[in-house]
Amino acid sequence: MKPSSLNVLVIDENRIRASIIEEGLRESGYDKVTIVEDMFGLARRIADINPDVIVIDLENPNRDMLESFFQLSRAVRRPIAMFVDKSDEASIEAAVDAGVSAYIVDGLKQERVRPILKMAISRFNAFSRLTRELEETRGELENRKLIDRAKGMLMRTRGISEAEAYALLRRTAMNQNRKIVEIAQSLITAASLLDPGGDA
């Protein structure tokens, strides 16, 4: 994605520093830059602006201020580059846990803006991809458990083999134009209604 097409939001209470960041961004080819200096109602402002990437510049953040920004970064699901003048190990760990894509100590230098934003975006994309893959794997595992449970029920009630139970589930799914896991879930639900005290 080219810098000119990115919508960048800069959050900085210091108007002079914010204008320096804006200038650095524009010189680096970022045309769509919005500055927010008021921290009140920040989550709503972010939702309204809908930025592609967020730059947060904090001069001397206290623990409460950092924690509120970390909560924000968990909620907005955008690449976030956070610049602080000084920090400690606990704050750095908290930033990573909160999903801040780039946490830069020693403030913001104009010439560092572009490479840091590019890094923040690529880190965010890589993390999002891993999260998505993990959720898909978890979903597949849950589906497999449901199918195995339904197969076990069919094997017990019909006295058939595991392969036959699976074939029956598969055939039913094809006939009803549904997924096997949906048939398995229906079977488990029906069994629990018919026999509430059973192990379904």
MDTraj code that builds the backbone (N, CA, C; nanometers):
import mdtraj as md
import numpy as np

residues = "MET LYS PRO SER SER LEU ASN VAL LEU VAL ILE ASP GLU ASN ARG ILE ARG ALA SER ILE ILE GLU GLU GLY LEU ARG GLU SER GLY TYR ASP LYS VAL THR ILE VAL GLU ASP MET PHE GLY LEU ALA ARG ARG ILE ALA ASP ILE ASN PRO ASP VAL ILE VAL ILE ASP LEU GLU ASN PRO ASN ARG ASP MET LEU GLU SER PHE PHE GLN LEU SER ARG ALA VAL ARG ARG PRO ILE ALA MET PHE VAL ASP LYS SER ASP GLU ALA SER ILE GLU ALA ALA VAL ASP ALA GLY VAL SER ALA TYR ILE VAL ASP GLY LEU LYS GLN GLU ARG VAL ARG PRO ILE LEU LYS MET ALA ILE SER ARG PHE ASN ALA PHE SER ARG LEU THR ARG GLU LEU GLU GLU THR ARG GLY GLU LEU GLU ASN ARG LYS LEU ILE ASP ARG ALA LYS GLY MET LEU MET ARG THR ARG GLY ILE SER GLU ALA GLU ALA TYR ALA LEU LEU ARG ARG THR ALA MET ASN GLN ASN ARG LYS ILE VAL GLU ILE ALA GLN SER LEU ILE THR ALA ALA SER LEU LEU ASP PRO GLY GLY ASP ALA".split()
xyz = np.array([
    [0.0841, -0.1191, 0.0000],
    [0.0000, 0.0000, 0.0000],
    [0.0882, 0.1249, 0.0000],
    [0.0631, 0.2157, -0.0906],
    [0.1458, 0.3362, -0.1014],
    [0.1115, 0.4322, 0.0124],
    [0.2137, 0.5086, 0.0610],
    [0.1874, 0.6027, 0.1698],
    [0.0725, 0.6975, 0.1395],
    [0.0639, 0.7440, 0.0135],
    [-0.0385, 0.8437, -0.0212],
    [-0.1805, 0.7904, -0.0031],
    [-0.1971, 0.6571, -0.0066],
    [-0.3325, 0.6017, 0.0057],
    [-0.3682, 0.5675, 0.1506],
    [-0.2720, 0.5801, 0.2404],
    [-0.2974, 0.5465, 0.3807],
    [-0.3581, 0.6637, 0.4567],
    [-0.4567, 0.6322, 0.5388],
    [-0.5197, 0.7309, 0.6253],
    [-0.4516, 0.7203, 0.7626],
    [-0.3700, 0.8217, 0.7972],
    [-0.2900, 0.8175, 0.9208],
    [-0.3513, 0.9088, 1.0258],
    [-0.3696, 0.8541, 1.1459],
    [-0.4188, 0.9332, 1.2583],
    [-0.3033, 0.9550, 1.3554],
    [-0.2783, 1.0796, 1.3912],
    [-0.1743, 1.1133, 1.4886],
    [-0.2426, 1.1602, 1.6167],
    [-0.2091, 1.0943, 1.7275],
    [-0.2645, 1.1323, 1.8574],
    [-0.1507, 1.1925, 1.9401],
    [-0.1623, 1.3206, 1.9709],
    [-0.0577, 1.3897, 2.0468],
    [-0.1190, 1.5133, 2.1105],
    [-0.1073, 1.5238, 2.2420],
    [-0.1641, 1.6397, 2.3133],
    [-0.0830, 1.7670, 2.2893],
    [0.0416, 1.7530, 2.2463],
    [0.1292, 1.8677, 2.2241],
    [0.1161, 1.9149, 2.0789],
    [0.0532, 2.0296, 2.0602],
    [0.0223, 2.0807, 1.9251],
    [0.1490, 2.1016, 1.8408],
    [0.2563, 2.1548, 1.9018],
    [0.3801, 2.1807, 1.8263],
    [0.4420, 2.0502, 1.7782],
    [0.4498, 1.9537, 1.8699],
    [0.5072, 1.8238, 1.8338],
    [0.4218, 1.7552, 1.7272],
    [0.2904, 1.7657, 1.7417],
    [0.1990, 1.7046, 1.6445],
    [0.2209, 1.7621, 1.5056],
    [0.2443, 1.8936, 1.4981],
    [0.2637, 1.9550, 1.3656],
    [0.3974, 1.9113, 1.3040],
    [0.4986, 1.8859, 1.3889],
    [0.6270, 1.8344, 1.3391],
    [0.6078, 1.6934, 1.2815],
    [0.5298, 1.6107, 1.3530],
    [0.5013, 1.4745, 1.3053],
    [0.4256, 1.4817, 1.1731],
    [0.3251, 1.5680, 1.1688],
    [0.2463, 1.5820, 1.0453],
    [0.3363, 1.6209, 0.9281],
    [0.4246, 1.7149, 0.9519],
    [0.5161, 1.7592, 0.8466],
    [0.6049, 1.6431, 0.8003],
    [0.6557, 1.5661, 0.8965],
    [0.7390, 1.4504, 0.8640],
    [0.6637, 1.3475, 0.7823],
    [0.5382, 1.3256, 0.8185],
    [0.4544, 1.2301, 0.7455],
    [0.4293, 1.2769, 0.6022],
    [0.3945, 1.4059, 0.5898],
    [0.3659, 1.4595, 0.4555],
    [0.4906, 1.4556, 0.3671],
    [0.6073, 1.4865, 0.4257],
    [0.7326, 1.4792, 0.3499],
    [0.7647, 1.3362, 0.3077],
    [0.7156, 1.2388, 0.3859],
    [0.7388, 1.0979, 0.3536],
    [0.6341, 1.0427, 0.2567],
    [0.5425, 1.1298, 0.2133],
    [0.4439, 1.0872, 0.1137],
    [0.3068, 1.0530, 0.1690],
    [0.2872, 1.0749, 0.2998],
    [0.1549, 1.0481, 0.3592],
    [0.0698, 1.1736, 0.3467],
    [-0.0318, 1.1684, 0.2608],
    [-0.1150, 1.2867, 0.2352],
    [-0.2333, 1.2986, 0.3312],
    [-0.2881, 1.1832, 0.3709],
    [-0.4092, 1.1841, 0.4548],
    [-0.3687, 1.1704, 0.6011],
    [-0.3490, 1.2847, 0.6654],
    [-0.3055, 1.2864, 0.8051],
    [-0.4081, 1.3642, 0.8879],
    [-0.4552, 1.3037, 0.9956],
    [-0.5475, 1.3705, 1.0873],
    [-0.4801, 1.3796, 1.2234],
    [-0.4860, 1.4967, 1.2854],
    [-0.4268, 1.5166, 1.4179],
    [-0.5385, 1.5231, 1.5217],
    [-0.5216, 1.4485, 1.6302],
    [-0.6148, 1.4561, 1.7425],
    [-0.5342, 1.4940, 1.8660],
    [-0.5707, 1.6057, 1.9283],
    [-0.4980, 1.6520, 2.0467],
    [-0.5771, 1.6271, 2.1751],
    [-0.7082, 1.6140, 2.1623],
    [-0.7947, 1.5961, 2.2788],
    [-0.8160, 1.4474, 2.3022],
    [-0.7809, 1.4005, 2.4207],
    [-0.7919, 1.2571, 2.4511],
    [-0.9348, 1.2166, 2.4893],
    [-1.0223, 1.3153, 2.5082],
    [-1.1599, 1.2845, 2.5489],
    [-1.2371, 1.2219, 2.4318],
    [-1.3053, 1.1120, 2.4572],
    [-1.3861, 1.0449, 2.3542],
    [-1.3028, 0.9912, 2.2388],
    [-1.1827, 0.9452, 2.2722],
    [-1.0874, 0.9040, 2.1690],
    [-1.1359, 0.7839, 2.0871],
    [-1.1946, 0.6853, 2.1541],
    [-1.2397, 0.5648, 2.0832],
    [-1.3415, 0.6001, 1.9746],
    [-1.4326, 0.6910, 2.0072],
    [-1.5342, 0.7334, 1.9094],
    [-1.4707, 0.8097, 1.7930],
    [-1.3753, 0.8972, 1.8256],
    [-1.3051, 0.9724, 1.7201],
    [-1.2345, 0.8776, 1.6236],
    [-1.1697, 0.7753, 1.6804],
    [-1.0990, 0.6770, 1.5970],
    [-1.1979, 0.6051, 1.5066],
    [-1.3126, 0.5672, 1.5625],
    [-1.4152, 0.4993, 1.4818],
    [-1.4636, 0.5894, 1.3684],
    [-1.4799, 0.7185, 1.3970],
    [-1.5260, 0.8137, 1.2942],
    [-1.4210, 0.8339, 1.1851],
    [-1.2946, 0.8478, 1.2255],
    [-1.1867, 0.8739, 1.1294],
    [-1.1520, 0.7472, 1.0504],
    [-1.1643, 0.6304, 1.1176],
    [-1.1350, 0.4999, 1.0569],
    [-0.9965, 0.4972, 0.9907],
    [-0.8896, 0.5203, 1.0691],
    [-0.7551, 0.5273, 1.0104],
    [-0.7005, 0.3904, 0.9715],
    [-0.6046, 0.3899, 0.8801],
    [-0.5347, 0.2661, 0.8441],
    [-0.4240, 0.2373, 0.9440],
    [-0.3660, 0.3433, 0.9989],
    [-0.2577, 0.3291, 1.0964],
    [-0.2649, 0.4454, 1.1948],
    [-0.2263, 0.4193, 1.3196],
    [-0.2346, 0.5205, 1.4249],
    [-0.0945, 0.5465, 1.4808],
    [-0.0596, 0.6739, 1.4924],
    [0.0668, 0.7143, 1.5543],
    [0.0316, 0.7831, 1.6854],
    [0.0833, 0.7288, 1.7954],
    [0.0589, 0.7890, 1.9270],
    [0.1924, 0.8403, 1.9786],
    [0.1981, 0.9683, 2.0128],
    [0.3218, 1.0272, 2.0625],
    [0.2972, 1.0782, 2.2037],
    [0.3671, 1.0197, 2.3002],
    [0.3482, 1.0548, 2.4409],
    [0.4817, 1.1009, 2.4986],
    [0.4800, 1.2195, 2.5576],
    [0.6059, 1.2750, 2.6081],
    [0.6523, 1.2000, 2.7327],
    [0.5754, 1.2100, 2.8383],
    [0.6089, 1.1393, 2.9623],
    [0.4857, 1.0664, 3.0141],
    [0.4516, 0.9551, 2.9541],
    [0.3270, 0.8877, 2.9926],
    [0.3373, 0.8240, 3.1307],
    [0.2315, 0.8398, 3.2107],
    [0.2283, 0.7682, 3.3378],
    [0.1636, 0.6311, 3.3148],
    [0.1647, 0.5475, 3.4161],
    [0.1151, 0.4099, 3.4027],
    [-0.0323, 0.4062, 3.3596],
    [-0.1152, 0.4937, 3.4191],
    [-0.2584, 0.4959, 3.3858],
    [-0.2809, 0.5353, 3.2401],
    [-0.2056, 0.6353, 3.1943],
    [-0.2204, 0.6807, 3.0563],
    [-0.1809, 0.5689, 2.9594],
    [-0.0694, 0.5017, 2.9893],
    [-0.0260, 0.3909, 2.9038],
    [-0.1307, 0.2803, 2.9022],
    [-0.1824, 0.2465, 3.0196],
    [-0.2810, 0.1385, 3.0276],
    [-0.4057, 0.1717, 2.9455],
    [-0.4501, 0.2989, 2.9499],
    [-0.5686, 0.3355, 2.8714],
    [-0.5397, 0.3246, 2.7215],
    [-0.4173, 0.3592, 2.6793],
    [-0.3814, 0.3449, 2.5384],
    [-0.3678, 0.1981, 2.4988],
    [-0.3194, 0.1153, 2.5920],
    [-0.3068, -0.0277, 2.5614],
    [-0.4466, -0.0899, 2.5456],
    [-0.5404, -0.0473, 2.6303],
    [-0.6786, -0.0956, 2.6168],
    [-0.7357, -0.0526, 2.4817],
    [-0.7051, 0.0702, 2.4443],
    [-0.7509, 0.1231, 2.3161],
    [-0.6946, 0.0403, 2.2003],
    [-0.5659, 0.0071, 2.2080],
    [-0.5026, -0.0667, 2.0983],
    [-0.5615, -0.2067, 2.0853],
    [-0.6036, -0.2657, 2.1985],
    [-0.6691, -0.3974, 2.1914],
    [-0.8037, -0.3864, 2.1196],
    [-0.8707, -0.2737, 2.1415],
    [-1.0067, -0.2573, 2.0877],
    [-1.0092, -0.2167, 1.9403],
    [-0.9166, -0.1316, 1.8968],
    [-0.9310, -0.0741, 1.7623],
    [-0.8822, -0.1644, 1.6496],
    [-0.7940, -0.2601, 1.6789],
    [-0.7428, -0.3537, 1.5782],
    [-0.6892, -0.2835, 1.4540],
    [-0.5953, -0.1967, 1.4784],
    [-0.5248, -0.1235, 1.3721],
    [-0.3763, -0.1258, 1.4042],
    [-0.2912, -0.1109, 1.3033],
    [-0.1492, -0.0966, 1.3343],
    [-0.1269, 0.0304, 1.4158],
    [-0.0547, 0.0178, 1.5264],
    [-0.0294, 0.1326, 1.6125],
    [0.1203, 0.1466, 1.6346],
    [0.1723, 0.2652, 1.6051],
    [0.3103, 0.2991, 1.6378],
    [0.3060, 0.3971, 1.7536],
    [0.3640, 0.3560, 1.8662],
    [0.3597, 0.4401, 1.9853],
    [0.5001, 0.4905, 2.0165],
    [0.5133, 0.6220, 2.0260],
    [0.6416, 0.6837, 2.0561],
    [0.6372, 0.7397, 2.1973],
    [0.7359, 0.7037, 2.2785],
    [0.7454, 0.7577, 2.4141],
    [0.8882, 0.8072, 2.4354],
    [0.9044, 0.9089, 2.5194],
    [1.0384, 0.9625, 2.5445],
    [1.1201, 0.8706, 2.6339],
    [1.0538, 0.8077, 2.7309],
    [1.1239, 0.7088, 2.8128],
    [1.0256, 0.6033, 2.8588],
    [1.0806, 0.4870, 2.8946],
    [0.9928, 0.3767, 2.9313],
    [1.0666, 0.2803, 3.0233],
    [0.9921, 0.1853, 3.0787],
    [1.0537, 0.0784, 3.1579],
    [1.0143, -0.0560, 3.0979],
    [1.0754, -0.1599, 3.1488],
    [1.0546, -0.2934, 3.0922],
    [0.9090, -0.3382, 3.1006],
    [0.8448, -0.3087, 3.2138],
    [0.7049, -0.3499, 3.2328],
    [0.6143, -0.2851, 3.1286],
    [0.6378, -0.1578, 3.0992],
    [0.5554, -0.0870, 2.9999],
    [0.5774, -0.1442, 2.8602],
    [0.7013, -0.1785, 2.8304],
    [0.7310, -0.2368, 2.6990],
    [0.6595, -0.3706, 2.6839],
    [0.6650, -0.4548, 2.7883],
    [0.5954, -0.5847, 2.7847],
    [0.4449, -0.5644, 2.7706],
    [0.3907, -0.4676, 2.8443],
    [0.2467, -0.4392, 2.8371],
    [0.2078, -0.3934, 2.6968],
    [0.2951, -0.3144, 2.6338],
    [0.2681, -0.2666, 2.4973],
    [0.2611, -0.3835, 2.4004],
    [0.3547, -0.4769, 2.4127],
    [0.3562, -0.5954, 2.3259],
    [0.2306, -0.6790, 2.3486],
    [0.1950, -0.7014, 2.4764],
    [0.0741, -0.7793, 2.5092],
    [-0.0518, -0.7143, 2.4536],
    [-0.0527, -0.5812, 2.4500],
    [-0.1711, -0.5085, 2.4030],
    [-0.1796, -0.5065, 2.2503],
    [-0.0743, -0.5535, 2.1833],
    [-0.0784, -0.5570, 2.0372],
    [-0.0296, -0.4303, 1.9704],
    [0.0438, -0.3450, 2.0459],
    [0.1046, -0.2269, 1.9840],
    [0.2086, -0.2777, 1.8843],
    [0.1998, -0.2347, 1.7590],
    [0.2848, -0.2897, 1.6536],
    [0.4277, -0.2390, 1.6611],
    [0.4461, -0.1146, 1.7048],
    [0.5808, -0.0592, 1.7203],
    [0.5806, 0.0315, 1.8417],
    [0.6680, 0.0023, 1.9370],
    [0.6768, 0.0807, 2.0607],
    [0.8168, 0.1392, 2.0647],
    [0.8268, 0.2671, 2.0348],
    [0.9567, 0.3312, 2.0147],
    [0.9893, 0.4221, 2.1326],
    [1.0986, 0.3883, 2.2009],
    [1.1435, 0.4699, 2.3128],
    [1.2471, 0.5686, 2.2583],
    [1.2526, 0.6882, 2.3156],
    [1.3443, 0.7941, 2.2722],
    [1.2771, 0.8843, 2.1690],
    [1.1457, 0.8982, 2.1847],
    [1.0728, 0.9973, 2.1061],
    [1.0698, 0.9730, 1.9568],
    [1.0206, 1.0721, 1.8869],
    [0.9961, 1.0600, 1.7432],
    [1.0850, 1.1545, 1.6652],
    [1.1661, 1.0972, 1.5799],
    [1.2483, 1.1787, 1.4885],
    [1.1812, 1.1762, 1.3516],
    [1.1796, 1.2900, 1.2878],
    [1.1091, 1.3050, 1.1609],
    [1.1497, 1.1993, 1.0568],
    [1.2813, 1.1770, 1.0457],
    [1.3310, 1.0861, 0.9416],
    [1.2995, 0.9393, 0.9701],
    [1.2568, 0.9093, 1.0945],
    [1.2262, 0.7693, 1.1293],
    [1.0807, 0.7332, 1.1035],
    [0.9984, 0.8322, 1.0723],
    [0.8544, 0.8090, 1.0631],
    [0.8197, 0.7005, 0.9613],
    [0.8671, 0.7169, 0.8392],
    [0.8249, 0.6251, 0.7334],
    [0.8672, 0.4794, 0.7586],
    [0.9950, 0.4514, 0.7893],
    [1.0316, 0.3112, 0.8138],
    [0.9587, 0.2504, 0.9331],
    [0.9341, 0.3316, 1.0359],
    [0.8649, 0.2785, 1.1540],
    [0.7188, 0.2469, 1.1217],
    [0.6538, 0.3332, 1.0445],
    [0.5148, 0.3056, 1.0060],
    [0.5067, 0.1801, 0.9199],
    [0.6007, 0.1667, 0.8268],
    [0.6013, 0.0464, 0.7413],
    [0.6193, -0.0797, 0.8264],
    [0.7086, -0.0718, 0.9247],
    [0.7312, -0.1851, 1.0139],
    [0.6053, -0.2149, 1.0961],
    [0.5409, -0.1108, 1.1475],
    [0.4201, -0.1296, 1.2285],
    [0.3109, -0.1992, 1.1480],
    [0.2930, -0.1571, 1.0230],
    [0.1887, -0.2159, 0.9380],
    [0.2217, -0.3618, 0.9069],
    [0.3480, -0.3914, 0.8721],
    [0.3809, -0.5294, 0.8370],
    [0.3724, -0.6205, 0.9595],
    [0.4138, -0.5695, 1.0782],
    [0.4005, -0.6490, 1.2010],
    [0.2550, -0.6762, 1.2342],
    [0.1733, -0.5732, 1.2208],
    [0.0304, -0.5871, 1.2493],
    [-0.0322, -0.6912, 1.1566],
    [0.0009, -0.6843, 1.0260],
    [-0.0544, -0.7802, 0.9285],
    [-0.0106, -0.9227, 0.9603],
    [0.1169, -0.9395, 0.9975],
    [0.1673, -1.0727, 1.0315],
    [0.0964, -1.1267, 1.1556],
    [0.0779, -1.0409, 1.2561],
    [0.0107, -1.0824, 1.3792],
    [-0.1359, -1.1176, 1.3518],
    [-0.2022, -1.0358, 1.2678],
    [-0.3427, -1.0626, 1.2328],
    [-0.3565, -1.1960, 1.1608],
    [-0.2622, -1.2234, 1.0708],
    [-0.2658, -1.3495, 0.9957],
    [-0.2496, -1.4691, 1.0907],
    [-0.1549, -1.4585, 1.1849],
    [-0.1345, -1.5663, 1.2822],
    [-0.2587, -1.5870, 1.3690],
    [-0.3191, -1.4772, 1.4119],
    [-0.4402, -1.4855, 1.4947],
    [-0.5531, -1.5539, 1.4188],
    [-0.5686, -1.5150, 1.2907],
    [-0.6738, -1.5750, 1.2075],
    [-0.6503, -1.7258, 1.1897],
    [-0.5252, -1.7623, 1.1631],
    [-0.4921, -1.9044, 1.1448],
    [-0.5181, -1.9839, 1.2720],
    [-0.4858, -1.9234, 1.3877],
    [-0.5089, -1.9892, 1.5158],
    [-0.6588, -2.0107, 1.5395],
    [-0.7392, -1.9096, 1.5079],
    [-0.8849, -1.9219, 1.5248],
    [-0.9419, -2.0292, 1.4330],
    [-0.8906, -2.0349, 1.3091],
    [-0.9368, -2.1382, 1.2147],
    [-0.9013, -2.2773, 1.2652],
    [-0.7793, -2.2927, 1.3176],
    [-0.7355, -2.4232, 1.3697],
    [-0.8206, -2.4642, 1.4880],
    [-0.8489, -2.3670, 1.5769],
    [-0.9351, -2.3973, 1.6927],
    [-1.0731, -2.4416, 1.6475],
    [-1.1264, -2.3710, 1.5462],
    [-1.2589, -2.4053, 1.4922],
    [-1.2604, -2.5452, 1.4338],
    [-1.1555, -2.5801, 1.3588],
    [-1.1464, -2.7143, 1.2991],
    [-1.1403, -2.8212, 1.4070],
    [-1.0655, -2.7922, 1.5143],
    [-1.0536, -2.8877, 1.6250],
    [-1.1886, -2.9090, 1.6926],
    [-1.2617, -2.7996, 1.7149],
    [-1.3957, -2.8106, 1.7754],
    [-1.4886, -2.8913, 1.6852],
    [-1.4819, -2.8648, 1.5543],
    [-1.5654, -2.9384, 1.4585],
    [-1.5338, -3.0872, 1.4630],
    [-1.4047, -3.1189, 1.4677],
    [-1.3627, -3.2594, 1.4715],
    [-1.4171, -3.3289, 1.5956],
    [-1.4141, -3.2577, 1.7095],
    [-1.4664, -3.3149, 1.8344],
    [-1.6153, -3.3462, 1.8216],
    [-1.6908, -3.2518, 1.7615],
    [-1.8350, -3.2728, 1.7427],
    [-1.8614, -3.3933, 1.6533],
    [-1.7865, -3.4037, 1.5438],
    [-1.8045, -3.5152, 1.4500],
    [-1.7700, -3.6475, 1.5180],
    [-1.6616, -3.6507, 1.5943],
    [-1.6220, -3.7732, 1.6659],
    [-1.7298, -3.8144, 1.7663],
    [-1.7878, -3.7146, 1.8327],
    [-1.8931, -3.7435, 1.9307],
    [-2.0171, -3.8020, 1.8620],
    [-2.0537, -3.7402, 1.7488],
    [-2.1703, -3.7893, 1.6740],
    [-2.1440, -3.9300, 1.6202],
    [-2.0217, -3.9548, 1.5721],
    [-1.9861, -4.0899, 1.5235],
    [-1.9997, -4.1919, 1.6362],
    [-1.9496, -4.1545, 1.7549],
    [-1.9579, -4.2438, 1.8711],
    [-2.1025, -4.2781, 1.9051],
    [-2.1903, -4.1789, 1.8965],
    [-2.3320, -4.2022, 1.9255],
    [-2.3926, -4.2979, 1.8233],
    [-2.3619, -4.2783, 1.6950],
    [-2.4142, -4.3660, 1.5902],
    [-2.3612, -4.5080, 1.6047],
    [-2.2325, -4.5188, 1.6382],
    [-2.1724, -4.6517, 1.6556],
    [-2.2423, -4.7278, 1.7675],
    [-2.2726, -4.6577, 1.8799],
    [-2.3395, -4.7229, 1.9939],
    [-2.4842, -4.7584, 1.9613],
    [-2.5584, -4.6611, 1.9069],
    [-2.7029, -4.6831, 1.8872],
    [-2.7333, -4.7744, 1.7692],
    [-2.6480, -4.7711, 1.6668],
    [-2.6753, -4.8527, 1.5473],
    [-2.5873, -4.9755, 1.5354],
    [-2.4895, -4.9852, 1.6227],
    [-2.3997, -5.1008, 1.6182],
    [-2.3187, -5.1071, 1.4892],
    [-2.2702, -4.9906, 1.4455],
    [-2.1938, -4.9853, 1.3203],
    [-2.0492, -4.9425, 1.3486],
    [-1.9632, -4.9599, 1.2492],
    [-1.8218, -4.9237, 1.2652],
    [-1.8042, -4.7713, 1.2546],
    [-1.6852, -4.7264, 1.2901],
    [-1.6546, -4.5832, 1.2816],
    [-1.6643, -4.5352, 1.1365],
    [-1.6116, -4.6146, 1.0440],
    [-1.6155, -4.5769, 0.9015],
    [-1.7599, -4.5675, 0.8520],
    [-1.8441, -4.6607, 0.8965],
    [-1.9860, -4.6592, 0.8552],
    [-2.0580, -4.5376, 0.9158],
    [-2.0239, -4.5063, 1.0413],
    [-2.0861, -4.3909, 1.1083],
    [-2.0498, -4.2625, 1.0335],
    [-1.9229, -4.2506, 0.9956],
    [-1.8792, -4.1318, 0.9228],
    [-1.9474, -4.1243, 0.7864],
    [-1.9562, -4.2393, 0.7190],
    [-2.0206, -4.2441, 0.5866],
    [-2.1676, -4.2014, 0.5979],
    [-2.2329, -4.2429, 0.7051],
    [-2.3740, -4.2066, 0.7267],
    [-2.3875, -4.0547, 0.7488],
    [-2.2987, -3.9997, 0.8298],
    [-2.2998, -3.8542, 0.8525],
    [-2.2768, -3.7803, 0.7204],
    [-2.1800, -3.8296, 0.6452],
    [-2.1424, -3.7649, 0.5189],
    [-2.2585, -3.7703, 0.4177],
    [-2.3205, -3.8880, 0.4091],
    [-2.4322, -3.9064, 0.3156],
    [-2.5498, -3.8148, 0.3534],
    [-2.5803, -3.8089, 0.4837],
    [-2.6898, -3.7239, 0.5317],
    [-2.6609, -3.5772, 0.4995],
    [-2.5358, -3.5356, 0.5214],
    [-2.4963, -3.3973, 0.4933],
    [-2.5133, -3.3657, 0.3452],
    [-2.4711, -3.4584, 0.2589],
    [-2.4836, -3.4371, 0.1139],
    [-2.6302, -3.4295, 0.0729],
    [-2.7122, -3.5207, 0.1269],
    [-2.8548, -3.5232, 0.0927],
    [-2.9267, -3.3952, 0.1362],
    [-2.8830, -3.3397, 0.2485],
    [-2.9480, -3.2182, 0.3008],
    [-2.8750, -3.0904, 0.2593],
    [-2.7674, -3.1073, 0.1811],
    [-2.6868, -2.9935, 0.1348],
    [-2.6376, -2.9089, 0.2525],
    [-2.5865, -2.9788, 0.3544],
    [-2.5333, -2.9134, 0.4734],
    [-2.3933, -2.9665, 0.5019],
    [-2.3247, -2.9017, 0.5948],
    [-2.1920, -2.9487, 0.6346],
    [-2.2047, -3.0651, 0.7322],
    [-2.1033, -3.1529, 0.7312],
    [-2.1049, -3.2689, 0.8215],
    [-2.1142, -3.2235, 0.9666],
    [-2.0422, -3.1170, 1.0003],
    [-2.0420, -3.0700, 1.1388],
    [-2.1814, -3.0221, 1.1807],
    [-2.2588, -2.9678, 1.0866],
    [-2.3960, -2.9245, 1.1186],
    [-2.4841, -3.0449, 1.1490],
    [-2.4660, -3.1521, 1.0712],
    [-2.5421, -3.2759, 1.0959],
    [-2.5029, -3.3338, 1.2320],
    [-2.3708, -3.3333, 1.2593],
    [-2.3210, -3.3844, 1.3874],
    [-2.3808, -3.3057, 1.5033],
    [-2.3824, -3.1724, 1.4913],
    [-2.4381, -3.0872, 1.5968],
    [-2.5871, -3.1145, 1.6161],
    [-2.6608, -3.1298, 1.5051],
    [-2.8048, -3.1596, 1.5130],
    [-2.8286, -3.2917, 1.5851],
    [-2.7457, -3.3912, 1.5527],
    [-2.7592, -3.5236, 1.6135],
    [-2.7337, -3.5166, 1.7638],
    [-2.6296, -3.4441, 1.8030],
    [-2.5950, -3.4298, 1.9448],
    [-2.7067, -3.3552, 2.0189],
    [-2.7592, -3.2488, 1.9557],
    [-2.8683, -3.1713, 2.0171],
    [-2.9936, -3.2565, 2.0334],
    [-3.0285, -3.3299, 1.9271],
    [-3.1475, -3.4169, 1.9316],
    [-3.1328, -3.5227, 2.0417],
    [-3.0129, -3.5823, 2.0495],
    [-2.9898, -3.6856, 2.1512],
    [-3.0026, -3.6302, 2.2918],
    [-2.9539, -3.5068, 2.3119],
    [-2.9631, -3.4470, 2.4462],
    [-3.1073, -3.4136, 2.4822],
    [-3.1895, -3.3832, 2.3795],
    [-3.3328, -3.3564, 2.4059],
    [-3.4072, -3.4854, 2.4375],
    [-3.3703, -3.5921, 2.3673],
    [-3.4379, -3.7216, 2.3873],
    [-3.3934, -3.7893, 2.5149],
    [-3.2669, -3.7679, 2.5514],
    [-3.2124, -3.8337, 2.6702],
    [-3.1285, -3.7339, 2.7501],
    [-3.1968, -3.6453, 2.8254],
    [-3.1236, -3.5384, 2.8964],
    [-3.0192, -3.5913, 2.9942],
    [-3.0396, -3.7139, 3.0448],
    [-2.9446, -3.7691, 3.1418],
    [-2.8314, -3.8445, 3.0755],
    [-2.8320, -3.8560, 2.9436],
    [-2.7289, -3.9330, 2.8728],
    [-2.6002, -3.8577, 2.8624],
    [-2.5034, -3.9166, 2.7895],
    [-2.3714, -3.8516, 2.7787],
    [-2.3569, -3.7725, 2.6509],
    [-2.4670, -3.7435, 2.5819],
    [-2.4588, -3.6613, 2.4614],
    [-2.4372, -3.5192, 2.5028],
])
top = md.Topology()
chain = top.add_chain()
for i, resn in enumerate(residues, 1):
    res = top.add_residue(resn, chain, resSeq=i)
    for name in ("N", "CA", "C"):
        top.add_atom(name, md.element.get_by_symbol(name[0]), res)
traj = md.Trajectory(xyz[None], top)
